Amino acid sequence: MFTGIVEETGQVLAFAPKAEAWSLVISARAALVDLTAGDSIAVNGCCLTVAEFDATSFRFDVLEETRRLTNFSSLRSGARVNLERSLRFGGKVGGHFVTGHIDALGQVDVFEPRGKDHYLRVRFPRDYGRFVVHKGSIAIDGISLTIAEVTETTLAVWIIPHTRAVTNLQEKRAGDAVNLEFDLLGKHVEKLLLTRTP
């Protein structure tokens, strides 16, 4: 479980296919503190398990299914990725509850400065529109954000300078893929309503 508050951006050192899975190596600093093998780290919002680590980086095994369903398929050496360690008891919950299980890929439609902030509009698959609520929460590449505008296939959020500075959003351009995780509470409510007996 995560909160969508990115701790730092790491840099992809290597991402290559191996015999049993893809091997993803990322350099980091803050996310390495108190780390043990088997810990969960959200990478661009996708929950991955640490397989190995040293003083400056960690390595993950990434399944082909995960690579296919996330923006990992476009990861290259040198790319910046958002990193967040899993929520600890007694820790702060500054964003919203994020599982690290990506629901869909979105595409940056518009990302531009407007005054001192940045406006980000993302296209999402039409089937997920029921989970997109004005003033609701969304995790975009693992960043907890508040939805400001909604259409049938787009959502828009405002990015404050701090968020842009400490995440990989500073590298995003129109057309780029982003990982989307819709609000967990909304998905549970829908499930309960669908399974309710009259």
Secondary structure, 3 states (H helix, E strand, C coil): CECCCCCEEEEEEEEEECCCCEEEEEECCHHHCCCCCCCEEEECCEEEEEEEECCCEEEEEECHHHHHHCHHHHCCCCCEEEEEECCCCCCCCCCCCECCCCCEEEEEEEEEEECCEEEEEEECCHHHHHHCCCCCEEEECCEEEEEEEECCCEEEEEECHHHHHHCHHHHCCCCCEEEEEECHHHHHHHHHHHHCCC
